[in-house]
């Protein structure tokens, strides 16, 4: 029973109308004075949000975290954005069973500019974290949230920034973090954390970015819409109780998407997957497994994407049209990142979930037609 970030998915979807309004503004709305590099630091105080009663025993105290962020690139012909790298050190509030988390998170962010000192920054990140305490039958059986030291760490931040000088800002914001191994090993309910943050940033360059940059080798954004998006991926998951068998689901996802604002695309798709773990679940329910039909899953989905030149963030809300696995609900979710390595080819990583239960992490190639 692994946790996924349904709360992150809900928050992302909930912010899309805001994103659509922001992206639809003239180019001058965006922070044209943003530097090519900046160093940010902040303190985060928050809570673990138990999405299952089993996790209540792990939530002892508030979590405390420190984040150091280095924004090392800004690009984009239409909307400037930053690529960055964050180091997160988090006290998970339960030293006996959870310990600490040390995360490294690549991310992308967009900052608006209201032609005064106040700006809004939105940042999405996906990386890895080392958690010092994990589940153990012998010594830490209470920790049903984390069963591997190495985990996925996902972040979603919304900050209100106030410019103090030409090179410095202070900011206040909300931070959402998620930790889990995505179903690779059980038990893995995962941890959802929500907190308030405060910090400051210092820029390193005086160079002003008032002009829209010319098209370069870094600018691989496809201008033609609508597009057909094709994702082919493979993942790994553990099924049953801790130590159960592992399976390798393969997926093919097709979506027709149209850009409804400068950097928001919406569409509909069809998802096909072959997941051998259905055999385990069907037989556990004392039902008859029929090969190979019962290993396939077919669904229809609503597709959303935020394309940012090389980087894209995408999400799906899907509904099964055919699914023989009795343990799965009617709906499923996907959220992921892609990085374009060619004009129409990208690599991606994504997490499939069923509400609060992560199914598996998968990765592969994405094509834009």
C-alpha positions in Angstrom: 0.0 0.0 0.0 2.2 2.7 -1.2 1.5 6.3 -1.0 1.6 8.5 -4.0 1.3 12.2 -4.2 -2.4 12.5 -4.9 -2.3 15.7 -2.9 0.5 16.9 -5.2 -1.5 16.0 -8.2 -4.6 17.8 -6.8 -2.5 20.9 -6.0 -0.9 20.9 -9.5 -4.2 20.6 -11.2 -5.7 23.2 -8.9 -2.9 25.6 -9.8 -3.3 25.2 -13.6 -6.1 27.9 -13.9 -3.7 30.3 -12.2 -0.9 29.1 -14.5 -3.1 29.6 -17.6 -3.9 33.2 -16.5 -0.2 33.9 -15.8 1.0 32.4 -19.1 -1.6 34.2 -21.1 -0.2 37.6 -19.9 2.1 39.7 -22.1 5.8 39.0 -22.1 6.4 42.0 -19.9 4.6 40.2 -17.1 7.6 38.0 -16.5 10.6 38.8 -14.5 12.8 40.3 -17.3 15.5 41.3 -14.7 16.0 37.8 -13.5 19.7 36.9 -13.3 21.4 34.0 -15.0 22.4 32.6 -11.6 21.2 33.0 -8.0 21.7 31.4 -4.6 18.6 30.9 -2.4 18.2 29.6 1.1 15.1 29.0 3.2 13.8 27.4 6.3 10.7 25.2 6.2 8.4 24.4 9.1 5.5 22.0 8.5 3.7 18.8 9.2 3.6 15.3 7.8 0.0 14.8 6.5 -1.0 11.2 7.3 -3.1 10.0 4.4 -3.7 6.6 6.1 -4.5 5.8 9.8 -1.5 3.5 9.8 0.8 6.5 9.6 -0.6 8.3 12.7 1.9 6.6 15.0 4.8 8.0 13.0 3.7 11.7 13.2 5.3 12.9 16.4 6.4 16.4 15.9 6.6 19.2 13.3 9.1 18.7 10.5 11.9 21.1 10.1 13.9 21.5 6.9 16.6 23.7 5.3 16.7 24.2 1.5 19.6 25.6 -0.5 18.7 26.4 -4.1 21.1 27.3 -7.0 19.5 28.6 -10.1 22.0 28.1 -12.8 20.3 28.8 -16.1 17.6 31.0 -17.6 16.2 30.4 -21.1 13.1 30.6 -23.2 12.1 32.6 -26.3 8.6 33.4 -25.0 8.8 33.0 -21.2 12.0 33.1 -19.2 12.4 30.3 -16.7 15.1 29.0 -14.5 16.6 25.6 -14.1 18.0 24.9 -10.7 19.3 22.4 -8.2 18.1 22.2 -4.6 19.7 20.5 -1.6 17.1 19.7 1.1 18.0 18.6 4.7 14.9 17.6 6.6 14.3 16.5 10.2 11.2 14.2 9.7 10.1 14.7 13.3 10.5 11.1 14.5 14.2 10.3 15.2 13.5 6.8 16.3 11.6 5.6 13.2 12.0 8.1 10.4 15.2 10.0 11.1 16.4 12.5 8.5 16.1 13.0 4.8 18.9 14.4 2.6 17.6 15.3 -0.9 19.0 16.6 -4.2 16.2 17.9 -6.5 16.6 19.3 -10.1 13.8 21.7 -10.7 12.3 24.3 -13.0 10.6 27.6 -12.0 8.8 30.6 -13.4 8.7 34.1 -11.8 6.2 36.7 -12.6 6.8 40.4 -12.4 4.1 43.0 -11.5 6.4 45.9 -12.4 7.0 46.6 -8.8 8.9 44.8 -6.0 6.4 41.9 -5.6 6.6 38.7 -7.6 5.1 35.2 -7.6 7.4 32.2 -8.2 6.1 28.7 -9.0 8.6 25.8 -8.8 8.4 22.1 -9.6 11.1 19.5 -8.8 11.8 15.8 -8.9 14.9 14.2 -7.5 16.2 11.7 -5.0 16.6 11.6 -1.2 18.4 9.4 1.3 16.3 8.6 4.4 18.4 7.5 7.4 15.7 5.2 9.0 13.8 2.6 6.9 11.5 -0.3 7.6 13.0 -3.4 9.2 11.3 -6.5 10.5 14.0 -6.8 13.2 14.6 -3.2 14.4 12.1 -0.7 12.8 8.8 -2.5 12.1 6.8 0.7 12.9 8.1 2.5 9.9 5.6 1.4 7.2 6.1 4.6 5.3 9.7 4.1 4.0 11.3 0.7 3.2 14.4 1.8 1.2 17.1 4.3 2.1 17.0 5.8 -1.4 13.7 7.3 -2.4 12.1 9.7 -4.9 11.6 13.2 -3.5 9.1 15.5 -5.3 8.5 19.1 -4.5 6.0 21.8 -5.4 6.6 25.4 -4.2 4.7 28.6 -4.5 6.5 31.7 -3.2 5.7 35.4 -2.8 9.0 37.3 -3.5 9.8 40.8 -2.5 12.7 42.6 -4.1 15.0 44.4 -1.6 17.8 45.4 -3.9 18.7 44.8 -7.5 20.5 41.6 -6.4 18.5 40.4 -3.4 15.0 39.2 -2.6 13.2 37.8 0.4 10.3 35.4 0.1 7.5 33.6 1.9 5.8 30.6 0.6 4.2 27.1 0.8 6.2 24.0 0.2 4.9 20.5 -0.5 7.2 17.5 -0.4 6.7 13.8 -1.1 8.9 10.9 -0.3 8.4 7.3 -1.5 10.1 4.6 -3.6 7.1 4.5 -6.0 6.3 0.8 -5.3 9.8 -0.6 -5.8 9.8 -2.2 -2.4 7.1 -2.6 0.3 5.9 -1.4 2.8 5.9 2.0 1.3 3.0 4.3 2.2 5.3 7.2 1.6 5.3 10.6 3.3 3.4 13.7 2.3 4.7 16.9 3.9 3.3 20.5 3.8 4.9 23.5 5.3 5.5 27.2 5.3 8.8 28.7 4.3 10.8 31.9 4.5 14.1 32.8 3.0 16.2 35.1 0.8 18.1 35.0 -2.5 21.2 36.7 -3.9 22.0 37.1 -7.6 25.5 36.8 -8.9 25.3 38.7 -12.2 24.4 42.3 -13.1 23.3 41.3 -16.6 19.8 42.3 -17.4 17.6 40.1 -19.6 15.2 42.7 -21.1 15.2 41.2 -24.6 13.5 38.0 -25.8 16.5 35.7 -26.5 17.1 34.6 -30.0 16.4 31.0 -31.0 19.3 28.8 -30.1 20.3 25.1 -29.9 18.8 25.1 -26.4 15.4 26.3 -27.7 13.7 23.0 -28.8 10.1 24.0 -28.2 7.9 22.9 -31.0 5.8 25.8 -32.3 3.1 23.7 -34.1 0.0 22.7 -32.2 -2.0 20.6 -31.8 0.4 17.7 -31.2 0.2 13.9 -30.8 2.1 12.9 -27.7 3.4 9.3 -27.6 5.0 7.9 -24.4 6.6 4.4 -24.2 7.9 3.3 -20.9 8.8 0.5 -18.5 8.8 0.3 -14.7 9.3 -2.1 -11.8 7.0 -2.8 -8.9 6.7 -5.1 -5.9 3.4 -6.8 -5.3 1.8 -8.3 -2.2 3.4 -8.0 1.2 7.0 -6.9 1.9 9.3 -9.2 0.0 6.7 -10.1 -2.6 7.4 -10.8 -6.3 8.6 -8.0 -8.6 7.0 -7.3 -12.0 8.0 -5.0 -14.9 4.9 -3.3 -16.4 5.2 -1.8 -19.9 3.0 1.1 -21.0 2.1 2.9 -24.2 0.3 6.2 -23.8 -1.1 8.4 -26.7 -2.6 11.9 -26.2 -3.8 14.6 -28.6 -3.0 17.9 -27.0 -3.6 21.6 -27.9 -1.9 24.6 -26.4 -4.7 26.7 -24.7 -2.2 29.3 -23.4 1.4 30.1 -24.0 2.7 27.3 -21.8 -0.4 25.2 -21.0 -1.5 22.4 -23.2 -4.6 20.2 -22.6 -5.9 17.1 -24.3 -7.3 13.6 -24.2 -5.6 10.3 -24.6 -5.6 6.5 -24.6 -3.4 4.4 -22.3 -2.4 0.8 -22.8 -0.4 -1.2 -20.3 0.8 -4.8 -19.9 1.2 -5.5 -16.1 2.0 -9.1 -15.1 1.2 -8.4 -11.5 -2.5 -8.8 -12.3 -1.9 -12.6 -12.3 -0.8 -12.4 -8.6 -3.7 -10.2 -7.5 -6.3 -12.2 -9.4 -5.1 -15.5 -7.9 -4.9 -13.9 -4.5 -8.6 -13.2 -4.8 -9.3 -16.8 -5.7 -10.3 -16.0 -9.2 -9.2 -17.5 -12.5 -6.4 -15.7 -14.4 -6.7 -15.8 -18.2 -3.5 -15.2 -20.1 -2.6 -12.9 -21.8 -5.8 -10.8 -21.7 -5.9 -10.2 -17.9 -2.4 -8.7 -17.9 -3.6 -5.8 -20.2 -5.1 -2.6 -19.0 -6.8 0.0 -21.3 -7.9 3.4 -20.2 -8.9 6.9 -21.4 -7.3 9.9 -19.8 -7.4 13.7 -19.6 -4.0 15.1 -20.4 -2.3 18.3 -19.2 1.2 19.6 -19.9 3.4 22.6 -19.1 6.0 22.6 -21.9 9.1 24.8 -21.0 11.5 24.3 -24.0 13.6 21.3 -23.1 11.6 20.6 -19.8 8.0 19.6 -19.6 5.7 18.7 -16.7 2.8 16.5 -17.6 -0.2 14.9 -15.7 -3.0 12.5 -16.5 -6.3 11.7 -14.9 -7.4 8.4 -16.4 -10.3 5.9 -16.1 -10.0 2.2 -16.9 -12.0 0.9 -19.9 -10.6 -2.6 -19.3 -8.9 -3.9 -16.2 -9.1 -7.4 -14.8 -7.1 -6.6 -11.6 -9.7 -6.7 -8.7 -7.4 -4.6 -6.4 -7.4 -1.5 -8.6 -10.1 1.3 -8.5 -11.8 2.8 -11.5 -9.4 5.7 -11.9 -5.7 6.3 -12.0 -3.2 9.2 -12.1 0.1 10.0 -13.7 2.5 12.9 -13.0 5.9 13.2 -14.6 8.8 15.2 -16.1 10.3 15.0 -19.5 13.5 16.4 -21.0 13.8 17.0 -24.7 16.9 15.5 -26.3 15.9 16.3 -29.9 13.4 18.4 -31.7 10.6 15.8 -31.2 12.2 13.2 -28.9 12.4 13.4 -25.1 13.2 11.1 -22.2 10.8 11.0 -19.2 10.1 9.7 -15.8 6.6 9.3 -14.3 4.7 7.9 -11.4 1.5 6.0 -11.8 -0.9 6.0 -8.8 -4.4 5.0 -7.7 -5.5 7.8 -5.4 -3.2 7.5 -2.3 -1.5 4.3 -3.5 1.5 4.6 -5.8 1.5 1.8 -8.4 5.0 2.1 -9.9 7.6 4.5 -11.3 8.3 4.1 -15.0 10.6 5.8 -17.5 11.1 5.8 -21.3 10.9 7.8 -24.5 8.4 10.5 -25.5 7.7 11.5 -29.1 5.8 14.6 -30.3 4.2 14.2 -33.7 
